[in-house]
Structure formats: structure tokens, C-alpha cells
Amino acid sequence: MSRGGLTAVGALLLLVAPACRRAPGDARPEDPLAEARTLVEERRFDEAIAAIGDQGDAEALYLLGRAWAGKAQSAPVPTPPPGARPSPESPMKPEEQQALGFFERSAALRPDHAGAYLALADLLAPHALAAARRTGGAGPRDGRVERVLQSYGRAIQADPAGTAAVEAMIRFAAGVGRVPEAEGAFEELVRRRREDPDVLVRYGDFLAGPGRNAEGALAQYSQALIWRPDDTKTRLKVADIHLTAASALLTQREYAAAEARLGDARRFVADPASPEAARLREMQGRLAEIRGR
């Protein structure tokens, strides 16, 4: 083909290419909420609300909720009128009430909208936590604690791969003293991040503390050490559990079992200057003294 022919073909392709890109089957639909989404991320909440306008789909309502929740962060706390009796409940700001309504409507339209459920729970969580603390962790009469737990649970179900809602559930459940719910969330987090030793250690710490399950903690620490065998801090946590068990067995005069536990502890005491090493030596001395009698 002549050079002139090639030039003509090239010109023709340039004319056809834009039309091909605009073909309905190839074009990607534009996001009508892209501007509003950016404005929310930039904390330009009033502009975001104006940009959304009267759009009423689930995503638009969710973004409206986020915008109003953002405005609430800098809004003043409502004060009771003069002479009114102070309420024992933590009052919601008008902006929070607006946000709550939008999140509820978004979730109602799209029951699988994980973001709406997570945002709803995050909005209510501080109020529920404050109420639970006032009532000794039993939870408020209006059921705010239950509602937050339920909303986090729905967010977790709606996002089977994410961890944001699971982490939030752990923090909230632990904060209001709901150990079974926190433990269940930890189990879900471990399932979603199977090969993360940090998660296993965190779960172990929870079981060793609020969970009051030392043997369960031992199992999580041991699993973490498979992935990170040289983790001295975790090894000492394992040793501490064995030493605590050995101390109880010595008190109960179960000397053979105590000796076995001390042997288990010895395998994990890598630092001879650690408090665990000192405890191990002390208990070994006690056991030797008992056996020498």
C-alpha cells in the first residue's frame, strides 16, 4: 500500500476509534455520586449534601449520612433548656439524628450495604458505650448496646472478606463487657486473616485477660509461633501461662503435674534475665526442696 494510502487509513482509524470507545457495550457507566464522594472524603460536608440533592438511592443516602455524621463531629452537644432535669442518657446531636435517619434508610433499601450498617453502628457506639458504663456494663434500657452489636454483625455478614466491621465489633464488645461477642468476633477475624500472627497474639491476649481462658490463649500463642517461631515476647507469654498453672499445681500438691508444666515453661524461656526465668528458677527450687524432704 502506498504511503498516501497508509495515511488515509490512519486518519480513518482516528475517526472510528472515538466512536468505538463510545459503544454502549464498551462504555463504563459514570458514577453520578463521584463528586459527592470526593467532597465527603475532603470533609466538605455542606457541599457534598448540596451535590447529592434529592437523589434517594441507597448509596446517595449513605453518603448523606456520612456527611451529616461528619458535620456532627464539630457540632456542639445539645444543652437542656433552663430548669430542665438533666437526662441520664447521652443526648444525640441533631446532626447525628439526621445521619442516623439516612443510614437507616440506606440499609432498608439495600440490606447488603455493609458501609451503611458499619456507619450506623459507629454512630451509635459512643452513646451505647457511655450508657453501658453508667449502668455497670449491663447495657441501657433502650437497647442501644444490642442495636450496635446487631448492626456490626450485619456489616460483618454483608462484607465477608473485610475486617473493618470485625475490628469495630471487637472494640465495642470488649468495651461494654460483652465477652462472648468479642470472642466470636476474634474468631471471625482469625478466620479472615489466618496467616497473620499478630491477630493470633491479640486473640491470645484477649483470652488470657477478659476471656479468662488461659488454655485457649495458649493455643492461639502456639499457633502464632508456628508462623513466627523467634517471637520472644510471645514465647514468654506461653511460658507465663505454664508457670501460672505450675504454681497452682504446687499449691494443690500435684507435684508431678507441676513438674511437667515447669518443663513446658523451660522450653519457652529464651531470656534468662526475664521475670519468667526468675519465676521458673524459684519454682524449680521449691519443687526440689519439696522432693528433698
QUIFEN-V663370 format. One line per field, one symbol per residue. ss: DSSP state (H for helix, E for strand, L for the rest). phi: phi as a letter, one per 30 degrees, with the letter a starting at -180 (. if undefined). psi: psi as a letter, one per 30 degrees, with the letter a starting at -180 (. if undefined). A space follows every 50 residues. Layout:
ss=???
phi=???
psi=???
//
This chain:
ss=LLHHHHHHHHHHHHHHHHHHHLLLLLLLLLLLLHHHHHHHHLLLHHHHHH HHLLLLLHHHHHHHHHHHHHHHHLLLLLLLLLLLLLLLLLLLLHHHHHHH HHHHHHHHHLLLLHHHHHHHHHHHHHHHHHHHHHLLLLLLLLLHHHHHHH HHHHHHHHLLLLLHHHHHHHHHHHHLLLHHHHHHHHHHHHHHLLLLHHHH HHHHHHHHLLLLLHHHHHHHHHHHHHHLLLLHHHHHHHHHHHHHHHHHHH HLLLHHHHHHHHHHHHLLLLLLLLHHHHHHHHHHHHHHHHHLL
phi=.dedddddddddddddeedddddedcdcddddceddddddddicdddddd ddicdbdedddddddddddddddcddddcddeiddedddddddeddddde dddddddddbdcddddddddddddedddddddddciidjdddiddddded ddddddddbdcdbddddddddddddcicdeddddddddddddbeccdddd ddddddddcddhbddddedddddddddbdcdddddddddddddddddddd ddicdddddddddddedcddcdcdedddddddddddddddddd
psi=kleeeeeeeeeeeeeeeeeefgkeffkkkkjfgeeeeeeeeggieeeeee eebgkgleeeeeeeeeeeeeefegklkkkllkfkkkkfljkkleeeeeee eeeeeeeeejfgjeeeeeeeeeefeeeeeeeeefgggfklfggeeeeeee eeeeeeefifflfeeeeeeeeeeeeggieeeeeeeeeeeeefiegjfeee eeeeeeefcefhieeeeeeeeeeefeeifgjeeeeeeeeeeeeeeeeeee eggieeeeeeeeeeeeffjfjfgleeeeeeeeeeeeeeeeff.
//
